[in-house]
Amino acid sequence: MGKLKNILFMIVIGINLITLGGCGMGPLSSFDNIEEAQKYLLEELHLKYGEEFEIVKYDEDDYDEYPTANAYSTTIISKENPDYQFRGWTASNGETKDNYAASFFASQAEPIVGNVCKEQEYLIDYKVKLQAPITDKKWSRDSDVEEYMSKSGAYNRIDSTMQAGLKNEQYADQIYDLLDRLYKTKTGFELRVDNKVEDTTELIFMYNYDPNNTQLVKLDEEMIIEKIENEQLINETISGKK
């Protein structure tokens, strides 16, 4: 009888420990609310990269409940690299994705197109920022930058400014020349062009290039002019001139 009591006592203790573990005393195996999702995501990122992370924009948290799994995403920084913000996403079925690895390669990847832009006198100004989709793949700082750019879906976003007051044909000629040089880098890019010295959200041209997309047609000057005219129409509609 005493032996049976001991066995029952150990079972009760075991159940209590499991319950406490689910209440924050150990790693979570899933989550049922946003607080647990935050803890779970940070734990998964720590296991993936061996670094400590923290959420920096709670007001941008996105928590959704679905029949099969709950999903959570937010903006995060590594305590070792606090200047770089990235997105993290996780689901209660065990999936976790992020784009933290872009910070490993930005210093090598951004000059690939940055050096092209720097040499073009018709660019009054430009900024280059490496962008990357979230992924469950683990990239390390020792990974090859060319492999990362070709297999991760990462691309450089180029925000550029050209001289104001030119004719569309002149812009098309300059953009065509710039695109031709950017194609030769054999990397993905998103080219945005405006013609204002001051900060503006109005573009005269935008184009995304994926070197892995064999169906993508490289633009000629006529196609560039058409895109410029479309952007101008959009700007006029937004400003109420149309």
N, C-alpha and C positions, 0 to 999 in steps of 0.2 A: 504493500500500500504506500509506504514511504517512497519507494522508487518511482511509483506512478505519479505521485505529487511532484517529485523533482522534475520528471519529464514534462509535466504540464506547466510547471513554473518556467522552464527553459523555453517552451514554445511561446508563452506569453511575452517573455522578455524579447525574444526574436521578433515577434510581431511589432512590439513597441519600437524597436530599433529601426525596423523598416519604415514605420510611419514617421518617425523623427527624421530619418534620412530624406524623406520626401518633403519635409518642411524646412529644408535649408541647412541641415547638418552634414550634408554630403553632396556629391555631384548629382545633378538631375539627369534622369534618363529621358524625360520629355517635359511638357509643360501644359498647363490648363488656363493660364491667364497671363497678362502682359508682364507682371512682375517676375513670374517664373521664366517667361520667355527671355527677358533681359539677362537673367542670371545664366540661363542655359546657353545663350549665344556667346556670352563672354567666356564661359567655360570651354566651349567648343573651339573658339578661336585660340585660346591659350594652349589647348592640346595640339592644335594644328601648327602653330608658329612658335610656341615656347616663350611667348611674351605676355605681358599684362596689358589688358585693354580696358577702355572705359567709354561709355556712351556720352556724347557731347551735346546732342540736340534732341532732348526728350520731346520737344514740341513737334518734331518731325517723325516721331514714332508712327509706325503703321502696323496695326494688329488686326487680323481678320480671322474670323471663325468660319470653317467650312465643314461639310459633313464628314469628310475623310481625315482632315488634319487642320490644325490652326497654323497660321503663318505670321511671322513678325519680321520687320526690317527697320533699320535705324542707321544713324550716322555715328561713326566710331573713330577713335584715335588709339594708337599704341602709346603707352607711357614712355616708350623708348624713342618714339618719333611723333611727338605731339603736334607738329606743324602740318602733318598730312592727315586729312580727313578722308574716310572711305565709307562705303556702304557694306553692311552686313545683313544677311537674310537667313532665316531658319524656319523650319516647319516642325510641328510636333511629331511627325513620323520619322524624324532623325536626319533630314536633309539640312545642310548648312552650306551657304555660299557667301563669297565676299570678293572684293577687288583690291584687297590690301597689297597684293604683289606688284601692282602698278608703281608703288612707291620705290620698289627695288630697282626698277629699270628706267624711271623718268629721266635721270641725269644722262643716260646713254641714248634713250630713244628720242627725246625731244630735239636734240641737235641734228638728228638725221634730216628733218625738214627745216629746222631752224637755220641751219647753215645755208640752205637753198634760199630761204626768204631774205637772209641777211645780204646776199649778193645782188638783190634786185633793187635797182634805184627807184623803180616806179612804186615800190611799197613805202609809204610814208611811215607806217608803223605796223607792228605785228606782235602777236603773242602766241606761244605754242604750249599746249597742255595735253599730256598723255591721258587718254581715256581708256577705260577697260570695262567689259561686262563682268558681272559677278559670276563666280565659278566655284565648283567644289574641288577643282584641281589645286594641288599644293605646288606652288612655284617657290624656289629658294633663291637667295641672293646670288648663288653660284650658277644659276641657270643662264643659258646663252640668250642674249637679248634678241638676236635674230629669230631664234626658235620661239621665244615668247611672242614677238610681234606677229609671226606667221601662224601660230597655233592657238593663241589665246583670244583672238578677236579684238585685241587692243589696237588703238589707232591714235594718231595725233590730231587734235583739234587746232586749227590755225585761224585765229581772228586777225584779219588784216585790214589795212586802210589804204586806199588809193586816192590820188588827187581828185578834188571836187571839180565839177564843171566840165568834164570830158564828155564826148559823144559816146553812145553805146558801142559803136564800132571800135573806138579807141580802148575802151574798157575790155572789150572782147579780145582784142589783140594782146593786151597785157595779161589777161587771165589765161588765155590759151598758152602763152609762153610759160607762165608760172606752172600751169598744170603739166605741161610737157616735162618740165624739170622735176616736178614732184612724182610723176609716174616712174621716173627712173630710179627713185629710191626703193621701189618694190615693197613699200610698206603702205598700210592703210592710213587714210587721212580724211578729215572733214575740213573743207576750205570754206571759210566765210569771208566775204568782202563787203566793206562799206566804203563810202566816199566822204565821210565827215571827220573833221579833225576832233570835234568834241565827242564824248561818249554817246552812243546811240544804239538802239535796238533795230534800226532800219538797215536792212542789207540790200545790196544791189545784186548779190550772187551768193549761192550756197550749193555745195556739191560734196557728196560722199563717195569715196573710192575705196573699194575692197579688192586687193590684188588676187584674192582667192576666188572671186566671182568671175568665172570665165564668160558669163553672159553679159557682163557690164560693158557698155559701149563707151569708149573714150570720146569726149566731146570735141566737135569741130567748132569753128568760130560762129557759124550760123546757129548751132545749138546753144552756144553760150549767150548769144544775143537774145534768143528766145527766153532763156532762163532769166536774163537781166530784165527783160520786159515784163515777165511774170512777177518778179519781185517788186518792180516799180508799181505794178497794178495793185498788188497786195498792200504796199505802203500807202498808196493813195486811198484805197478803200478803208484802211484802218484810221487814217487821219481825217476821213470824211470828205475828201476832195472828189470822190467818185460816188 
